Amino acid sequence: MRKNDFTADDHLYMQVADGLEKMIDGDVLKIGDKLPSVRVLSDEYGISMGTAFQAYYYLEGKGLIESRPKSGYYVRFNQKRYPALPKMIAPDPLSHDVSVKEMIASIYADIATHHEKIINFALAVPDPVLLPTAKINKSVMQALRNSKDSCISYEHTQGNVELRKQIAKLAFNWGGKIKPDEVVVTNGCLEAITLCIKAVTQPGDTVAVESPNYFGIFQSLENMGLKVVELSSSPVTGLDLDCLQKAIKNYPIKACVVIPNFNNPLGGCMPDEHKKKLVEIITKQNIPLIEDDIYGELYFGKNRPRTCKYYDTKGMVMHCSSLSKSLSPGYRIGWVIPGKFLEQVKQIKRIHNISSPTLTQAAMAHYLQNGRYEYHLKNLRKALYTQCLRYLQAIIDYFPEDTKVSRPHGGFILWVQLNKKVNTFKLRVEAMKHHISIVPGKIFSASCNYNNCLRISFGSPWDDEADYGLMMLGKLIHKML
């Protein structure tokens, strides 16, 4: 790759770094190989010394190379070192009651804690240092100034008009052509999902869900007195469509809940052709599909993955998302595009809480309009991808050799499968003695699977504390073996 191969849209150092990364991934440059000196790299690519340094700093930040004093730069990590992927577990193909409340209650205080002594691998949100706090604060002040009553009145049940316009614009990222009056603003994505489930089910009905799955969805289903059929899911391609079709034949499925893009906790992303087929299946069977797309914007590749809603022509897909994972967790701005179920969702929202908070809606509307959200997302994606690699390397270095780990291409969650001798609920108890918080895999299923699994969030930047936390976890796991 020479200088005249570079596009004007990209930084030179990124082009050089990408080229070197491909050589490392392709084993052209092997672990332990010495890289060209900064001067040689500068001459070879026709770039300045400063640009050459930037390329090496970028790769060093990802953990792909390392600097050795008075010696130069060396290849440190190759993606071929990845451990095996977690094995798919086939849940019992039964419709059963949900019972996760007690387990979740016992650990939720640890997950939500912000105590400065806790090394928190449990909380699935980006670290505040990765978020544009100053710009958001300015948007809050601007929202107050622009409001006739300082945002103390009720907002429209369906949500702030300007915010709904901005959400409709965000849909262009996945190819959606959405009108503002098709959107209902909610208090986070989980409320959006809950409203959708309530709109299309009655107590005692059966809902199909992926397994493992976000424990908040199980809580919601349990609270509504619903039964579940758990469906196999892959850490690479997500929901098993054959498993879904078998479940539809055997049970009166009233709704299906999926996280197609960077599933929590597996991290899998359904190929777009699978999403299209999924929509065809549920449309033919007249089964509402509740789509949680909260991680869709946090992709590591070149393009945002499509949504199931993109393929929906009959209004059967109820698309849910939020800004909690990308911009402002505490502002609780979520939304749903409910398709043909719009009126039912609006009615339940009105009964549920009349409307979402006025100030945060106005502030987020202002930020999305003026805060360069796409620029922020671009930086956030880069940071999360780098963190993903660093956390993976530490798990490889510190955990037992038979450890299996997911390889997400977006989001900020790793799913770790350990030796069957390890009970991660007990591991959590031991880890908390060292002020380390993790989430045991057991709570991601309503049928007591995944006892030897855990979820680790890499939402915080890599530092000595994260390194220590994973090293200590590795020691505790070895001890349990």
Residue pairs with C-beta under 8 A, 6 or more apart in sequence:
1 15
1 16
1 19
1 45
2 45
2 46
3 12
3 45
3 46
3 47
5 15
6 12
6 15
7 15
11 54
12 45
12 47
12 51
13 47
13 51
13 52
13 54
13 55
13 58
14 55
14 58
16 41
16 45
16 47
16 51
16 52
16 55
17 55
17 56
17 58
17 59
20 29
20 35
20 55
20 59
20 65
21 59
21 62
21 64
23 29
24 64
24 65
24 75
24 77
24 78
25 78
25 79
25 80
27 78
27 80
29 35
29 75
30 75
30 78
31 75
31 76
31 77
31 78
31 81
32 74
32 75
33 74
33 75
34 71
34 72
34 73
34 74
35 41
35 56
35 65
35 72
35 73
35 74
35 75
36 44
37 72
38 49
38 52
38 53
38 56
39 49
39 52
41 47
41 52
41 55
41 56
42 48
42 49
42 51
42 52
45 52
56 65
56 67
56 73
59 65
60 66
60 67
60 73
61 386
62 385
62 386
62 389
62 390
63 76
63 77
63 386
63 389
63 390
63 393
63 462
64 75
64 76
64 77
64 389
65 73
65 74
65 75
65 76
65 77
66 73
66 74
66 76
67 73
68 74
77 389
77 393
81 396
82 392
82 396
82 405
82 407
83 395
83 396
83 401
83 403
83 404
83 405
84 404
85 235
85 236
85 404
85 405
85 406
85 407
86 235
86 266
86 404
86 405
86 406
86 415
86 416
86 417
86 453
87 404
87 417
88 232
88 233
88 234
88 235
88 240
89 211
89 232
89 449
89 450
90 232
90 243
91 211
91 230
91 231
91 232
91 445
91 447
91 449
92 230
92 447
93 229
93 243
93 246
93 247
93 250
94 229
94 447
95 206
95 227
95 228
95 229
95 251
96 227
96 228
96 446
96 447
97 222
97 227
97 446
98 218
98 221
98 222
98 226
98 227
98 228
98 446
99 222
99 446
100 215
100 218
100 219
100 222
100 443
100 446
101 219
101 222
103 425
103 442
103 443
104 215
104 219
104 443
107 122
107 428
107 439
107 440
107 443
110 118
110 122
110 428
110 432
110 437
111 120
111 122
111 123
111 437
111 439
112 123
113 120
113 437
114 120
115 435
117 435
118 435
118 436
118 437
119 435
119 436
119 437
119 465
119 466
119 468
119 469
120 437
120 457
120 460
121 436
121 437
121 438
121 439
121 456
121 457
121 469
121 470
121 473
122 437
122 438
122 439
122 455
122 457
123 437
123 457
123 459
124 264
124 325
124 412
124 413
124 455
124 457
124 459
125 324
125 325
125 329
125 457
125 459
126 325
126 326
126 329
126 380
126 384
126 412
126 459
127 459
127 460
127 461
129 461
130 379
130 380
130 383
130 384
130 459
130 461
131 327
131 328
131 376
131 380
132 327
132 367
132 371
132 376
135 367
135 371
135 372
136 327
136 328
136 331
136 363
136 367
136 371
139 363
139 364
139 366
139 367
139 370
139 371
140 359
140 363
142 363
142 366
143 151
143 359
143 362
143 363
143 365
143 366
144 150
144 151
144 359
146 362
146 366
147 358
147 362
151 358
151 359
151 362
152 358
153 358
154 354
154 355
154 358
155 185
155 355
155 356
155 357
155 358
155 361
156 355
157 184
157 346
157 349
157 350
157 354
157 355
158 164
158 181
158 183
158 184
158 185
158 346
158 349
159 183
159 184
159 185
159 335
159 355
159 356
159 361
160 185
160 358
160 361
160 362
160 365
161 180
162 362
162 365
162 366
162 369
163 185
163 333
163 361
163 362
163 364
163 365
163 368
164 180
164 181
164 183
164 185
164 335
165 180
165 365
166 364
166 365
166 368
166 369
167 178
167 180
167 183
167 185
167 335
167 368
168 178
168 179
168 180
168 182
168 183
169 368
170 297
170 368
171 177
171 178
171 337
173 297
173 304
174 293
174 296
174 304
174 305
174 306
174 307
174 309
174 310
175 306
175 310
176 307
176 309
176 310
176 319
176 337
178 337
182 337
182 338
182 339
182 342
183 335
183 336
183 337
184 192
184 195
184 335
184 336
184 337
184 338
184 342
184 345
184 346
184 349
185 333
185 334
185 335
185 356
185 361
186 192
186 195
186 320
186 322
186 334
186 335
186 336
186 349
186 356
187 332
187 334
187 353
187 356
187 357
188 322
188 324
188 332
188 333
188 334
189 292
189 294
189 320
189 321
189 322
189 324
189 334
190 216
190 217
190 220
190 334
191 334
191 352
192 320
192 321
192 322
192 334
192 335
192 336
193 217
193 220
193 257
193 290
193 292
193 320
193 336
194 220
194 224
195 336
195 338
195 345
195 348
195 349
195 352
196 255
196 288
196 290
196 318
196 320
196 336
196 338
196 341
196 345
197 207
197 220
197 221
197 224
197 226
197 255
197 257
197 290
198 224
198 348
199 318
199 338
199 341
199 344
199 345
199 348
200 254
200 255
200 288
200 290
200 318
200 341
200 344
201 207
201 224
201 226
201 254
201 255
202 254
203 224
203 225
203 226
204 225
204 226
204 227
205 226
205 227
205 252
205 254
205 255
206 226
206 227
206 228
206 229
206 251
206 252
206 253
206 254
207 221
207 226
207 227
207 228
207 229
207 253
207 254
207 255
207 256
207 257
208 228
208 229
208 231
208 244
208 247
208 248
208 251
208 253
208 255
208 256
208 257
209 217
209 218
209 221
209 228
209 229
209 230
209 231
209 256
209 257
209 258
210 230
210 231
210 233
210 238
210 239
210 257
210 258
210 259
210 263
210 266
211 230
211 231
211 232
211 233
211 444
211 445
211 447
211 449
212 233
212 265
212 266
212 415
212 441
212 444
212 445
212 449
212 450
212 453
213 230
213 233
213 257
213 259
213 263
213 264
213 444
213 445
214 259
214 264
214 265
214 292
214 444
215 443
215 444
217 257
217 292
218 228
218 443
218 445
218 446
221 228
221 446
222 446
228 446
229 247
229 251
229 253
230 445
230 446
230 447
231 239
231 240
231 243
231 244
231 247
232 240
232 243
233 239
233 240
233 263
233 266
233 268
234 240
234 266
234 268
235 266
235 267
235 268
235 406
235 407
235 415
236 268
236 269
236 407
237 268
237 269
237 270
237 271
237 274
238 258
238 259
238 260
238 263
238 266
238 268
238 269
238 270
238 274
239 258
239 260
239 270
239 274
239 278
241 274
241 277
241 278
241 281
244 256
244 278
244 281
245 281
247 253
248 281
248 285
248 287
253 285
253 287
254 287
254 288
255 287
255 288
255 289
255 290
256 282
256 287
256 288
256 289
256 290
257 290
257 292
258 270
258 278
258 289
258 290
258 291
258 292
258 308
259 291
259 292
259 293
259 294
259 295
260 269
260 270
260 275
260 278
260 291
260 293
260 305
260 307
260 308
261 269
261 270
261 293
261 295
261 296
261 299
261 305
261 307
261 410
262 268
262 269
262 295
262 296
262 298
262 299
262 408
262 409
262 410
262 411
262 413
263 269
263 295
264 294
264 295
264 411
264 413
264 455
265 413
265 415
265 439
265 441
265 444
265 455
266 406
266 415
267 406
267 407
267 408
267 409
267 410
267 411
267 413
267 414
267 415
268 406
268 408
269 305
269 408
269 409
269 410
270 278
270 305
272 305
272 306
275 306
275 307
275 308
275 310
275 311
276 311
278 289
278 308
279 289
279 308
279 311
279 312
279 316
279 317
280 311
282 288
282 289
282 316
282 317
283 312
283 313
283 314
283 316
286 316
287 316
288 316
288 317
288 318
288 341
289 308
289 312
289 316
289 317
289 318
290 318
290 320
291 307
291 308
291 309
291 317
291 318
291 319
291 320
292 320
292 321
293 307
293 309
293 319
293 320
293 321
294 320
294 321
294 322
294 324
294 325
295 325
295 410
295 411
296 304
296 305
296 307
296 321
296 410
297 304
297 326
297 377
298 325
298 326
298 377
298 380
298 381
298 384
298 410
298 411
298 412
299 305
299 381
299 409
299 410
300 381
300 384
300 385
300 388
300 408
300 409
300 410
301 409
301 410
305 410
307 319
308 317
308 319
309 317
309 319
309 337
309 339
311 317
312 339
314 339
314 340
315 339
315 340
315 341
316 339
316 340
317 339
318 336
318 337
318 338
318 339
318 341
318 345
319 336
319 337
319 338
319 339
320 334
320 335
320 336
320 337
321 334
321 335
322 332
322 333
322 334
322 335
323 331
323 333
323 334
323 364
324 331
324 332
324 333
324 334
325 411
325 412
326 376
326 377
326 380
327 333
327 364
327 367
327 373
327 376
328 360
328 364
331 360
331 363
331 364
332 356
332 357
332 360
333 356
333 360
333 361
333 364
336 345
338 344
338 345
349 355
367 373
381 410
383 461
384 411
384 412
384 458
384 459
386 462
387 412
387 458
387 459
387 460
387 461
387 462
388 408
388 412
388 414
388 458
390 458
390 462
390 466
391 414
391 456
391 458
391 462
391 466
391 470
392 405
392 407
392 414
394 466
394 467
394 470
394 471
395 403
395 405
395 414
395 416
395 456
395 470
395 474
396 403
396 405
397 474
398 470
398 471
398 473
398 474
398 475
399 416
399 418
399 470
399 473
399 474
399 477
400 418
400 419
400 474
400 477
400 478
400 481
402 418
402 419
403 416
403 417
403 418
403 419
403 477
404 416
404 417
404 418
405 414
405 415
405 416
405 417
406 413
406 414
406 415
406 416
408 414
412 457
412 458
412 459
413 455
413 456
413 457
413 458
414 455
414 456
414 457
414 458
415 441
415 453
415 454
415 455
416 453
416 454
416 455
416 456
417 441
417 452
417 453
418 424
418 452
418 453
418 454
418 477
419 452
419 481
420 451
420 452
421 452
421 480
421 481
422 452
422 477
422 480
422 481
423 451
423 452
423 480
424 438
424 440
424 441
424 442
424 451
424 452
424 453
424 454
425 440
425 442
425 451
426 480
427 438
427 440
427 454
427 473
427 476
427 477
427 480
428 437
428 438
428 439
428 440
428 454
430 476
430 480
431 437
431 438
431 472
431 473
431 476
434 472
434 476
436 469
436 472
436 473
438 454
438 455
438 456
438 473
439 454
439 455
440 450
440 451
440 453
440 454
441 449
441 450
441 451
441 452
441 453
441 454
441 455
442 448
442 449
442 450
442 451
442 453
444 450
444 453
444 455
456 470
460 466
